[in-house]
Amino acid sequence: MSNANMKEELRALIAEIAEKDEIPDDVSFKDLGIDSMMGVEIVAAIERKYQVKIEDAELAQVTTLNASMALVQQKLGGELHANVA
């Protein structure tokens, strides 16, 4: 899967849960009005979609679209996050 495809899948997933029209790449989820309960839903959806396990200690990394994407790529074992467009 390309970086662009993964980013758009994540953007759509987060937008649906947060009920937002737009999810900018580097804007904090907190600044978008995404609370901790929505954050838990986002993490659960990411885990289901990409078949990864995000540990409690890693939850603090799920703060922006780009940070979430980098974490998923790390979990999938790819070094693609260096090429985030």
C-alpha positions in Angstrom: 0.0 0.0 0.0 1.4 3.4 -0.9 1.9 6.1 1.7 -0.8 8.3 0.0 -3.4 5.5 0.1 -2.7 4.7 3.7 -2.8 8.4 4.7 -6.2 8.8 3.0 -7.6 5.7 4.6 -6.5 6.9 8.0 -7.8 10.4 7.3 -11.2 8.9 6.3 -11.3 6.6 9.4 -10.4 9.5 11.8 -12.8 11.9 10.1 -15.7 9.4 10.4 -15.1 8.8 14.1 -14.5 12.5 14.9 -17.4 13.6 12.6 -15.2 16.1 10.9 -15.0 17.1 7.3 -11.3 17.6 7.3 -8.4 16.1 9.2 -5.2 18.1 8.5 -1.9 16.2 8.5 -0.2 17.9 11.5 -3.0 19.5 13.5 -3.3 18.0 17.0 -6.4 15.9 17.4 -7.0 17.8 20.6 -7.1 21.0 18.6 -9.7 19.4 16.3 -12.0 18.7 19.3 -11.2 15.0 19.4 -11.5 13.9 23.1 -10.0 10.9 24.8 -13.1 8.7 24.1 -12.9 9.4 20.4 -9.1 8.7 20.7 -9.8 5.3 22.1 -12.3 4.6 19.2 -9.7 5.8 16.7 -7.0 3.5 18.1 -9.4 0.5 18.1 -10.4 1.2 14.5 -6.7 1.4 13.5 -6.0 -1.8 15.2 -8.9 -3.6 13.4 -8.2 -2.1 10.0 -4.4 -2.8 10.0 -4.3 -5.8 12.3 -1.8 -4.2 14.7 -1.7 -3.8 18.5 -1.1 -0.4 19.8 0.2 -0.7 23.4 -1.0 1.7 26.1 2.4 3.3 26.2 2.1 4.2 22.5 -1.3 5.9 22.8 0.4 9.2 23.4 1.8 9.0 19.9 -1.7 9.0 18.3 -1.9 12.8 18.3 -2.0 13.8 14.6 -2.7 12.2 11.3 1.0 12.0 10.4 1.9 10.7 13.9 -0.8 8.0 13.6 0.4 7.0 10.2 4.0 6.8 11.3 3.0 4.5 14.2 1.0 2.2 11.9 3.9 2.0 9.5 6.3 1.2 12.3 3.8 -1.5 13.5 3.6 -3.0 10.0 7.4 -3.2 10.0 7.9 -0.7 7.2 10.4 2.0 7.0 8.0 4.0 4.8 7.4 6.7 7.4 10.6 8.5 6.1 8.7 9.1 2.9 5.5 10.6 4.3 4.2 12.9 1.7 
